[in-house]
């Protein structure tokens, strides 16, 4: 079974923070629907 290392945990934490920020900006009307979509 794969063992997550510090790099994996940091990469995931960074991606979650990025998505959380993007979601907050979308919900506050700071970015459009098109900008929110992947």
Biopython code that builds the backbone (N, CA, C, O; Angstrom):
import numpy as np
from Bio.PDB.StructureBuilder import StructureBuilder

atoms = [
    (1, "UNK", "N", (0.839, -1.177, 0.000)),
    (1, "UNK", "CA", (0.000, 0.000, 0.000)),
    (1, "UNK", "C", (0.889, 1.247, 0.000)),
    (1, "UNK", "O", (1.946, 1.273, 0.632)),
    (2, "UNK", "N", (0.446, 2.264, -0.711)),
    (2, "UNK", "CA", (1.233, 3.495, -0.823)),
    (2, "UNK", "C", (1.287, 4.217, 0.512)),
    (2, "UNK", "O", (0.278, 4.343, 1.204)),
    (3, "UNK", "N", (2.459, 4.681, 0.860)),
    (3, "UNK", "CA", (2.651, 5.448, 2.087)),
    (3, "UNK", "C", (2.853, 6.921, 1.718)),
    (3, "UNK", "O", (3.795, 7.267, 1.005)),
    (4, "UNK", "N", (1.979, 7.760, 2.200)),
    (4, "UNK", "CA", (2.090, 9.187, 1.928)),
    (4, "UNK", "C", (3.271, 9.768, 2.694)),
    (4, "UNK", "O", (3.489, 9.447, 3.862)),
    (5, "UNK", "N", (4.028, 10.627, 2.020)),
    (5, "UNK", "CA", (5.166, 11.268, 2.677)),
    (5, "UNK", "C", (4.861, 12.751, 2.885)),
    (5, "UNK", "O", (3.766, 13.222, 2.577)),
    (6, "UNK", "N", (5.838, 13.468, 3.408)),
    (6, "UNK", "CA", (5.630, 14.892, 3.695)),
    (6, "UNK", "C", (5.300, 15.683, 2.435)),
    (6, "UNK", "O", (4.483, 16.604, 2.471)),
    (7, "UNK", "N", (5.935, 15.326, 1.322)),
    (7, "UNK", "CA", (5.665, 16.014, 0.055)),
    (7, "UNK", "C", (4.203, 15.833, -0.351)),
    (7, "UNK", "O", (3.545, 16.793, -0.752)),
    (8, "UNK", "N", (3.704, 14.616, -0.247)),
    (8, "UNK", "CA", (2.310, 14.335, -0.608)),
    (8, "UNK", "C", (1.348, 15.143, 0.255)),
    (8, "UNK", "O", (0.394, 15.731, -0.255)),
    (9, "UNK", "N", (1.596, 15.170, 1.552)),
    (9, "UNK", "CA", (0.727, 15.915, 2.463)),
    (9, "UNK", "C", (0.754, 17.410, 2.156)),
    (9, "UNK", "O", (-0.282, 18.075, 2.188)),
    (10, "UNK", "N", (1.937, 17.934, 1.858)),
    (10, "UNK", "CA", (2.055, 19.361, 1.552)),
    (10, "UNK", "C", (1.377, 19.694, 0.233)),
    (10, "UNK", "O", (0.701, 20.717, 0.125)),
    (11, "UNK", "N", (1.551, 18.843, -0.771)),
    (11, "UNK", "CA", (0.927, 19.071, -2.071)),
    (11, "UNK", "C", (-0.598, 19.076, -1.928)),
    (11, "UNK", "O", (-1.274, 19.920, -2.518)),
    (12, "UNK", "N", (-1.131, 18.152, -1.159)),
    (12, "UNK", "CA", (-2.572, 18.085, -0.948)),
    (12, "UNK", "C", (-3.069, 19.307, -0.177)),
    (12, "UNK", "O", (-4.099, 19.884, -0.525)),
    (13, "UNK", "N", (-2.346, 19.700, 0.862)),
    (13, "UNK", "CA", (-2.741, 20.878, 1.643)),
    (13, "UNK", "C", (-2.730, 22.137, 0.776)),
    (13, "UNK", "O", (-3.616, 22.983, 0.894)),
    (14, "UNK", "N", (-1.721, 22.258, -0.098)),
    (14, "UNK", "CA", (-1.654, 23.416, -0.996)),
    (14, "UNK", "C", (-2.827, 23.432, -1.966)),
    (14, "UNK", "O", (-3.410, 24.486, -2.220)),
    (15, "UNK", "N", (-3.172, 22.277, -2.505)),
    (15, "UNK", "CA", (-4.279, 22.192, -3.470)),
    (15, "UNK", "C", (-5.612, 22.497, -2.790)),
    (15, "UNK", "O", (-6.461, 23.174, -3.370)),
    (16, "UNK", "N", (-5.801, 22.006, -1.575)),
    (16, "UNK", "CA", (-7.028, 22.285, -0.825)),
    (16, "UNK", "C", (-7.141, 23.782, -0.544)),
    (16, "UNK", "O", (-8.218, 24.359, -0.686)),
    (17, "UNK", "N", (-6.042, 24.409, -0.150)),
    (17, "UNK", "CA", (-6.048, 25.854, 0.113)),
    (17, "UNK", "C", (-6.377, 26.630, -1.152)),
    (17, "UNK", "O", (-7.121, 27.610, -1.108)),
    (18, "UNK", "N", (-5.828, 26.197, -2.277)),
    (18, "UNK", "CA", (-6.100, 26.862, -3.553)),
    (18, "UNK", "C", (-7.586, 26.746, -3.908)),
    (18, "UNK", "O", (-8.207, 27.732, -4.307)),
    (19, "UNK", "N", (-8.150, 25.557, -3.766)),
    (19, "UNK", "CA", (-9.558, 25.356, -4.091)),
    (19, "UNK", "C", (-10.461, 26.117, -3.122)),
    (19, "UNK", "O", (-11.473, 26.686, -3.531)),
    (20, "UNK", "N", (-10.099, 26.126, -1.846)),
    (20, "UNK", "CA", (-10.892, 26.851, -0.849)),
    (20, "UNK", "C", (-10.923, 28.346, -1.174)),
    (20, "UNK", "O", (-11.975, 28.980, -1.094)),
    (21, "UNK", "N", (-9.768, 28.907, -1.541)),
    (21, "UNK", "CA", (-9.698, 30.322, -1.909)),
    (21, "UNK", "C", (-10.533, 30.600, -3.151)),
    (21, "UNK", "O", (-11.261, 31.591, -3.209)),
    (22, "UNK", "N", (-10.423, 29.723, -4.144)),
    (22, "UNK", "CA", (-11.185, 29.890, -5.383)),
    (22, "UNK", "C", (-12.686, 29.834, -5.088)),
    (22, "UNK", "O", (-13.451, 30.633, -5.628)),
    (23, "UNK", "N", (-13.108, 28.906, -4.246)),
    (23, "UNK", "CA", (-14.522, 28.768, -3.896)),
    (23, "UNK", "C", (-15.022, 30.001, -3.147)),
    (23, "UNK", "O", (-16.114, 30.497, -3.424)),
    (24, "UNK", "N", (-14.229, 30.491, -2.207)),
    (24, "UNK", "CA", (-14.607, 31.706, -1.471)),
    (24, "UNK", "C", (-14.773, 32.893, -2.416)),
    (24, "UNK", "O", (-15.741, 33.646, -2.302)),
    (25, "UNK", "N", (-13.832, 33.065, -3.350)),
    (25, "UNK", "CA", (-13.926, 34.172, -4.301)),
    (25, "UNK", "C", (-15.163, 34.021, -5.183)),
    (25, "UNK", "O", (-15.817, 35.015, -5.497)),
    (26, "UNK", "N", (-15.491, 32.803, -5.584)),
    (26, "UNK", "CA", (-16.679, 32.564, -6.409)),
    (26, "UNK", "C", (-17.952, 32.894, -5.627)),
    (26, "UNK", "O", (-18.840, 33.575, -6.141)),
    (27, "UNK", "N", (-18.038, 32.417, -4.404)),
    (27, "UNK", "CA", (-19.237, 32.655, -3.597)),
    (27, "UNK", "C", (-19.410, 34.131, -3.242)),
    (27, "UNK", "O", (-20.529, 34.586, -3.008)),
    (28, "UNK", "N", (-18.313, 34.875, -3.201)),
    (28, "UNK", "CA", (-18.378, 36.313, -2.918)),
    (28, "UNK", "C", (-18.538, 37.152, -4.177)),
    (28, "UNK", "O", (-18.522, 38.381, -4.112)),
    (29, "UNK", "N", (-18.692, 36.494, -5.323)),
    (29, "UNK", "CA", (-18.929, 37.199, -6.576)),
    (29, "UNK", "C", (-17.702, 37.849, -7.186)),
    (29, "UNK", "O", (-17.829, 38.721, -8.046)),
    (30, "UNK", "N", (-16.521, 37.441, -6.758)),
    (30, "UNK", "CA", (-15.294, 38.058, -7.262)),
    (30, "UNK", "C", (-14.784, 37.409, -8.541)),
    (30, "UNK", "O", (-13.979, 38.003, -9.257)),
    (31, "UNK", "N", (-15.245, 36.190, -8.838)),
    (31, "UNK", "CA", (-14.887, 35.552, -10.108)),
    (31, "UNK", "C", (-16.159, 35.009, -10.751)),
    (31, "UNK", "O", (-17.128, 34.689, -10.062)),
    (32, "UNK", "N", (-16.146, 34.910, -12.066)),
    (32, "UNK", "CA", (-17.325, 34.480, -12.822)),
    (32, "UNK", "C", (-17.460, 32.956, -12.814)),
    (32, "UNK", "O", (-16.571, 32.235, -12.360)),
    (33, "UNK", "N", (-18.597, 32.493, -13.328)),
    (33, "UNK", "CA", (-18.812, 31.050, -13.456)),
    (33, "UNK", "C", (-17.724, 30.416, -14.316)),
    (33, "UNK", "O", (-17.203, 29.352, -13.983)),
    (34, "UNK", "N", (-17.384, 31.069, -15.417)),
    (34, "UNK", "CA", (-16.378, 30.528, -16.338)),
    (34, "UNK", "C", (-15.007, 30.431, -15.671)),
    (34, "UNK", "O", (-14.268, 29.477, -15.913)),
    (35, "UNK", "N", (-14.664, 31.401, -14.841)),
    (35, "UNK", "CA", (-13.376, 31.369, -14.148)),
    (35, "UNK", "C", (-13.350, 30.297, -13.064)),
    (35, "UNK", "O", (-12.290, 29.763, -12.737)),
    (36, "UNK", "N", (-14.513, 29.985, -12.511)),
    (36, "UNK", "CA", (-14.586, 28.997, -11.436)),
    (36, "UNK", "C", (-14.456, 27.576, -11.962)),
    (36, "UNK", "O", (-13.910, 26.706, -11.284)),
    (37, "UNK", "N", (-14.953, 27.342, -13.160)),
    (37, "UNK", "CA", (-14.906, 25.991, -13.724)),
    (37, "UNK", "C", (-13.474, 25.600, -14.066)),
    (37, "UNK", "O", (-12.659, 26.453, -14.418)),
    (38, "UNK", "N", (-13.165, 24.288, -13.960)),
    (38, "UNK", "CA", (-11.799, 23.833, -14.281)),
    (38, "UNK", "C", (-11.473, 23.961, -15.751)),
    (38, "UNK", "O", (-10.367, 23.621, -16.170)),
]
sb = StructureBuilder()
sb.init_structure("model")
sb.init_model(0)
sb.init_chain("A")
sb.init_seg("    ")
for serial, (resi, resn, name, xyz) in enumerate(atoms, 1):
    if name == "N":
        sb.init_residue(resn, " ", resi, " ")
    sb.init_atom(name, np.array(xyz, "f"), 0.0, 1.0, " ", f" {name:<3s}", serial, name[0])
structure = sb.get_structure()
